[in-house]
Amino acid sequence: MAEKKHHHHHFHHHKDEEKPVDTSVYSETTVYSESAYSSDTPSDGYGAGLAEPEKDYKKEEKHHKHLEHFGELGAAAATAFAIHEKHKAKKDPEHGHRHKIEEEIGAAVAVGAGGFAFHEHHEKKKTKKEEEEAHGKKHDHLF
């Protein structure tokens, strides 16, 4: 009895297969309504009646304050890690190179976290200034 080999060609295209031919014809006389897409006056379409919600400045200021403190905490933790690795490098000279690298990584993370805290501090100040301007408080700059 002769056994037949079954070839499963899931992803291969055969050249002798016919490809479907697109026979659809577009009308050259199709007319589009101008009023539906272009208008000088606003319509009651998508987004109609939605007003921009008033910004909650206190909530945003508090958010930036929390992120600032989070950055400060990260900077302190990374600094502590770097100091710990520096101590390990002295105590374990066999793996000193590894500890030196980890110390440098800790120092780099500390700088990054400090920069993040600094950024959030300025975002908090900017939010506070926006709130004061929104509620009519103005700063007189004398110099």
N, C-alpha and C positions, 0 to 999 in steps of 0.2 A: 504494500500500500504506500503510495507516494504521499508524503506530508507536504502541505502547502505552507509557505512562509507568509505570515501576515505582517505587512509593513504598516505601521501606524504613522502616517504623515500628518500630524496635527497642524504644524505651522509652516508647511511647505506648500507652495503653489505649483500646480502643474501647468506646463506651457500649453497643453492641448485643451485645457478648460476654457470655455468662452466666458468673457467678462460681460456683465450686463451693460447695456447701452442706455444712456439717459436720453429719453425721447421727449422730455417735457419742453414745452415752448412757452416763453414768457411773452405776454402781450405787450405790444409796443404802445398801446393806447391806455394803459393804466393811469388813472388820475388819482392823486392823493389830495386829501382835504388839507388846505393850508391852515384852517382854523384850529385843527387839532394839535398841531405841532409848533406853530409860530404865532405868537400873539403879542400885542403891545401891552395888554392888561393881564394881571395875574388871574389864573383860573382857580376853580375849586378842585384842582387835580391833586396829585401826590404832594403831601406835606402841607396842604392848605389848613390854615387854622392852628398850626403848631407854632407856638412862640418859643423863643429861646428861654430856657428856665433861668431864673436869677441865680447868679453864682453865690454859693455859700462860702464866703471868705473865711469865716471862723473855722469851718470844717477843713478847708484847704490849708490854712495856716497851721492848724493842729497836726494835719497829716505830714506837712513838711518838718514840723518840730519833732515828730516821732521818728521820721526817717533820719533827721540830723543826729538824734541821740543813738539811733541804730548804727550809723556810721562811726560815731565816736566809740561806741562799744566794740565794734569790729576792729577799729584801729588799736584800741587798748589790748584786745585779745591777740591780735597778730603781733603786736610788739612783745607781749609776754611770751608768745611762742618763739619769736626770734631770739629773745634773751635766753630762753630755756635751751634752744638748740646750740647757742654759743657756749653755754655751760657744758652741754653734752660733748661738744667738739673737743673741749679741753680735757674732760674726764675719760673720753673714749677715743684715744688717738688712732686706734685700728680702723674705726669708721669715721674718722675726723672729716674727711672730704665730704662725705654724705651729709653730715651735720652742718658743715659750712654752707652747702648748697641749700639745705632746708632753712638755715638762718637767713640767707639772702632772699629766699621765697617769702618767708615771714615778714621781712623788712619791706619787700615790694608790696605785699598785701596791705601792710600797715599804711604805707604811703597812699595806696589806692583808696582805702577806706577813709583816710583823713581827707582826701580830695572830695570824696562823695559827701562827707559831713559838711565840708566847706560849701559845696554846691547847694546842698539842701538848706544851709543857713541863708544863703543869698536868695533862694527861692521863697523861703519864709518871709524875708524882708520885702521881696517884691510883691508877694500876696498882700502883706499888710499895707503897703503903699497903695496898691490897687483898691483895696477896701476903703482907705481914707479918701481917695479921689472919687470913688463911686458914691460916697455918702456926703460929699460936699466939703470935706476938710481939705484945706489947701495949705501948702507950706510956702511961706514967704522966704525966698532965697535972697538974702541981703548981700552976699558976696559972690 
